[in-house]
Amino acid sequence: MFSNPPEITKNWGTPVWPIPSFRYKSGWPENGSCDIAIIGAGFTGLACALHVLGSSPGSRVIVLESGSMGNGASMRSGGIVLEHTAGGPHPGFENCIDYFEDFMNNQGINCGFKRTGCFEVARTGGEPSSPISWNDSGILRVTKRLQGGIVDPAQLLHGLANAAQSKKAEIRTNVTVARVDLKEDHVVVSGMQKSLNASAVIIATNSMSLNLSGIEGTLTPCMTLALATGRINRADAGRAGWEEKTPFYTTDFPYLWGREGINEGAVFGSGLVFEGEAEFISDRYVQELFQAIESRIKSMHPAFSGIQVTHRWAGPIAITPDMKPVIKVIEDRKIVYAGGYSGHGVAQSIKAGGLVQKLIGA
Ligand SMILES: Cc1cc2nc3c(=O)[nH]c(=O)nc-3n(C[C@H](O)[C@H](O)[C@H](O)COP(=O)(O)OP(=O)(O)OC[C@H]3O[C@@H](n4cnc5c(N)ncnc54)[C@H](O)[C@@H]3O)c2cc1C
């Protein structure tokens, strides 16, 4: 039915998040049939696996991942846990943060979740008493204080994978799905030489392999950038009005987000790179963007002028016209795509897992 070119593993750099030492089986499974095949082992695919196994405990669920665990956006994320979707409130995506916290507690996943709150910041309309007053194409000030939190994205991803495996989901890395073919009573998922029969298939490939679901054109695939700094001590952060390193994002342009990082550092992100502009973080265009973000941060406030950048990385995101996620039934109860969070997918992908499980009827 749908096919896709197989090469999707790219050099997007190494995120700052320490990688837990879990191992996963590599290659196609031997016995080629299952109840649910999930394509993509990011937050969405793994949340789908856990929701399906929660409602249908003995079903055979196989997650096929083209790269190693963390190949896509999830482990490259900033890990800011946000309410609603990037496009605002949307049916099915209510109470994302509470749902996220309950789900992690129920699954026994320790992902370093902290309810920190979150600042919306902008160059106009700021609070007169805004703790932040940074010079970045105008003066950035806090405009709203929202619910929000942070996680360690690597712990979250591996925690989801580990929880799914303990419920007998089979996770297979280095398996690239090139075709999804609908037959009369099942779906065939195939790679270059091997295939798998499934009663239903969930496509959780984010902005990649959109041909598999036939929804290319609905989403704009692009890449966004992040960097991590060395230690910014509490006194310097305090001088900049950012003592707690509360996560923030701008609501105007140029876009910028930030949060606390590892070892008292910070993580910042900005920029969109569209298809055709560059593919890898080694590309000159991307290097120039990283340089520009670094210069912006260093000159935002004197307390940041000496920061050292320790990590630079990028990751894929899929932007939708209304910035709301796409949960699309491609074939009733047989093939569903979920993704397209427009850069706002940590908590939302967990919610999507529950919505997809209901649509598949598993
Ligand atoms: C730099 C960056 C910072 C971000 N920061 C935040 C943030 O702070 N807060 C927030 O809410 N969101 C953030 N996001 C967005 C968030 O990370 C994503 O919305 C979320 O991780 C999407 O998860 P996913 O599982 O849908 O996709 P992914 O994690 O991209 O997973 C898709 C998987 O599918 C696999 N795949 C693709 N094609 C195939 C195929 N043919 N066969 C087999 N496997 C395939 C890929 O290898 C990949 O592992 C950020 C994203 C980036 C890139």
The ligand as an SDF file (V2000), in Angstrom:
LIG
                    3D

 53 58  0  0  0  0  0  0  0  0999 V2000
   15.5810   19.4700   19.9990 C   0  0  0  0  0  0  0  0  0  0  0  0
   14.1590   19.1650   20.4200 C   0  0  0  0  0  0  0  0  0  0  0  0
   13.6720   19.6840   21.6150 C   0  0  0  0  0  0  0  0  0  0  0  0
   12.3620   19.4000   22.0000 C   0  0  0  0  0  0  0  0  0  0  0  0
   11.9400   19.8610   23.2090 N   0  0  0  0  0  0  0  0  0  0  0  0
   10.6920   19.5640   23.6300 C   0  0  0  0  0  0  0  0  0  0  0  0
   10.2640   19.9840   24.9310 C   0  0  0  0  0  0  0  0  0  0  0  0
   11.0260   20.5650   25.7110 O   0  0  0  0  0  0  0  0  0  0  0  0
    8.9880   19.6930   25.2980 N   0  0  0  0  0  0  0  0  0  0  0  0
    8.1260   19.0260   24.4740 C   0  0  0  0  0  0  0  0  0  0  0  0
    6.9730   18.8010   24.8710 O   0  0  0  0  0  0  0  0  0  0  0  0
    8.5310   18.5750   23.2540 N   0  0  0  0  0  0  0  0  0  0  0  0
    9.7810   18.8270   22.8280 C   0  0  0  0  0  0  0  0  0  0  0  0
   10.2100   18.3740   21.6180 N   0  0  0  0  0  0  0  0  0  0  0  0
    9.2910   17.5390   20.8220 C   0  0  0  0  0  0  0  0  0  0  0  0
    9.2560   16.1040   21.3370 C   0  0  0  0  0  0  0  0  0  0  0  0
   10.5610   15.6580   21.5590 O   0  0  0  0  0  0  0  0  0  0  0  0
    8.5760   15.2240   20.2900 C   0  0  0  0  0  0  0  0  0  0  0  0
    7.2870   15.7490   20.0090 O   0  0  0  0  0  0  0  0  0  0  0  0
    8.4280   13.7830   20.7400 C   0  0  0  0  0  0  0  0  0  0  0  0
    9.6410   13.2730   21.1960 O   0  0  0  0  0  0  0  0  0  0  0  0
    7.9110   12.9630   19.5610 C   0  0  0  0  0  0  0  0  0  0  0  0
    7.9690   11.5960   19.9210 O   0  0  0  0  0  0  0  0  0  0  0  0
    7.6530   10.5260   18.8170 P   0  0  0  0  0  0  0  0  0  0  0  0
    7.7370    9.2050   19.4600 O   0  0  0  0  0  0  0  0  0  0  0  0
    6.3910   10.8770   18.1110 O   0  0  0  0  0  0  0  0  0  0  0  0
    8.7980   10.7010   17.7300 O   0  0  0  0  0  0  0  0  0  0  0  0
   10.3350   10.2240   17.7650 P   0  0  0  0  0  0  0  0  0  0  0  0
   10.9140   10.2780   19.1020 O   0  0  0  0  0  0  0  0  0  0  0  0
   11.0180   10.9970   16.6800 O   0  0  0  0  0  0  0  0  0  0  0  0
   10.2460    8.6970   17.3680 O   0  0  0  0  0  0  0  0  0  0  0  0
    9.9840    8.2570   16.0690 C   0  0  0  0  0  0  0  0  0  0  0  0
   10.8310    7.0200   15.8590 C   0  0  0  0  0  0  0  0  0  0  0  0
   10.4280    6.3940   14.6410 O   0  0  0  0  0  0  0  0  0  0  0  0
   11.5790    5.7880   14.0840 C   0  0  0  0  0  0  0  0  0  0  0  0
   11.2950    5.5320   12.6690 N   0  0  0  0  0  0  0  0  0  0  0  0
   11.0750    6.4510   11.7070 C   0  0  0  0  0  0  0  0  0  0  0  0
   10.8490    5.8340   10.5310 N   0  0  0  0  0  0  0  0  0  0  0  0
   10.9260    4.4900   10.7670 C   0  0  0  0  0  0  0  0  0  0  0  0
   10.7990    3.3410    9.9420 C   0  0  0  0  0  0  0  0  0  0  0  0
   10.5390    3.4500    8.6330 N   0  0  0  0  0  0  0  0  0  0  0  0
   10.9420    2.1250   10.5020 N   0  0  0  0  0  0  0  0  0  0  0  0
   11.2030    1.9870   11.8390 C   0  0  0  0  0  0  0  0  0  0  0  0
   11.3430    3.0670   12.6570 N   0  0  0  0  0  0  0  0  0  0  0  0
   11.2030    4.3050   12.1300 C   0  0  0  0  0  0  0  0  0  0  0  0
   12.6670    6.8410   14.3190 C   0  0  0  0  0  0  0  0  0  0  0  0
   13.9600    6.2770   14.2420 O   0  0  0  0  0  0  0  0  0  0  0  0
   12.3220    7.3550   15.7050 C   0  0  0  0  0  0  0  0  0  0  0  0
   13.0430    6.7030   16.7270 O   0  0  0  0  0  0  0  0  0  0  0  0
   11.5120   18.6190   21.1750 C   0  0  0  0  0  0  0  0  0  0  0  0
   12.0040   18.0900   19.9830 C   0  0  0  0  0  0  0  0  0  0  0  0
   13.3150   18.3600   19.6090 C   0  0  0  0  0  0  0  0  0  0  0  0
   13.8320   17.7630   18.3300 C   0  0  0  0  0  0  0  0  0  0  0  0
  1  2  1  0
  2  3  1  0
  2 52  2  0
  3  4  2  0
  4  5  1  0
  4 50  1  0
  5  6  2  0
  6  7  1  0
  6 13  1  0
  7  8  2  0
  7  9  1  0
  9 10  1  0
 10 11  2  0
 10 12  1  0
 12 13  2  0
 13 14  1  0
 14 15  1  0
 14 50  1  0
 15 16  1  0
 16 17  1  0
 16 18  1  0
 18 19  1  0
 18 20  1  0
 20 21  1  0
 20 22  1  0
 22 23  1  0
 23 24  1  0
 24 25  2  0
 24 26  1  0
 24 27  1  0
 27 28  1  0
 28 29  2  0
 28 30  1  0
 28 31  1  0
 31 32  1  0
 32 33  1  0
 33 34  1  0
 33 48  1  0
 34 35  1  0
 35 36  1  0
 35 46  1  0
 36 37  1  0
 36 45  1  0
 37 38  2  0
 38 39  1  0
 39 40  1  0
 39 45  2  0
 40 41  1  0
 40 42  2  0
 42 43  1  0
 43 44  2  0
 44 45  1  0
 46 47  1  0
 46 48  1  0
 48 49  1  0
 50 51  2  0
 51 52  1  0
 52 53  1  0
M  END
$$$$
